[in-house]
């Protein structure tokens, strides 16, 4: 009897040992999960072996009940300030004229949010070219139940609307109107001059002008300008100088004939890549020397690649930065063949 009982206990223990082994193979060993966990980044409760699946409700009974989802009543509206600005589509859109430092009078929303126009649009006929990713950055000003001018200053005969997927977009003298997503505080002008194509709109529908008289500093001309090809995470190969500074092309320029449309305020932000005093040095065999040319401009001779004038962006402060990519949906890092360097799929 005792021998039989001992044999039964031994067999039962073997079953338990086999079950534990099987579970280890299914869920992954403790050592395996420790290596691939994310303890250093603060995500240990969802991946590593120390918490395993217990925190997910398979171990500790105290955590088996899922936490209730946050109440939607306390959720901030999508789009932050943008969502709040466009809330209540049945209400009339209120516009007003305001004076801000550094610019002639501009049009804003009732709460003071800057209103912009886009050079790539058309005023006659009135037409928007900003959709999809562009419209995520530049939110169309929608009319709702109509448009009202608070305090005068805008000729109401210049106000109209055009149809677009989101609703009726307000136009001023034919120009479709937008907000910029990075204008997070009232009176901000983060979109002013973006890509040389976005500008705060004047009460007459034109571009608000700068009231400062400072002249743009001419780009420094190097002894030898260098061109090479580099790879940055998230992008296909594109042109840089020897120091790694990203080189861009501008959709509003022309490649045939080769012509730059970036000057004045635009050239303050987008520095022309000039030939060096002693010429240009090509450091990559991926660049066809025959495709490199120059055009004349006030600052000197600007380099071109397959006809496209070349630029640096003033916000690219560190090597490998690409802050200018996609600005205004018109500026892109340039590939060795002169085309736009795409993002990696």
Secondary structure, DSSP 8 states (H G I E B T S, - for coil): -HHHHHHHHHHHHHHHHHHHHHHHHHH--HHHHHHH--GGGT-HHHH-TTTTTIIIIIS-GGG-S------GGGS--TTTHHHHHH--TTSBEEEEEE--TTBS-EEEETT--B-EEETTSEETTEE----THHHHHEEE-B-BT-EEEESS-S-GGGEEEEEETTEEEEEETTEE-EEETT--STT--TTTTGGGTEEEB-TTSSB--B------------SSEEEEEE--TTB--EEE-TT--B-EEETTSEETTEE----THHHHHEEE-B-BTTBEEE--TTS-GGGEEEEEETTEEEEEETTEE-EEETT--STT--TTTTGGGTEEEB-TTSSB--B--
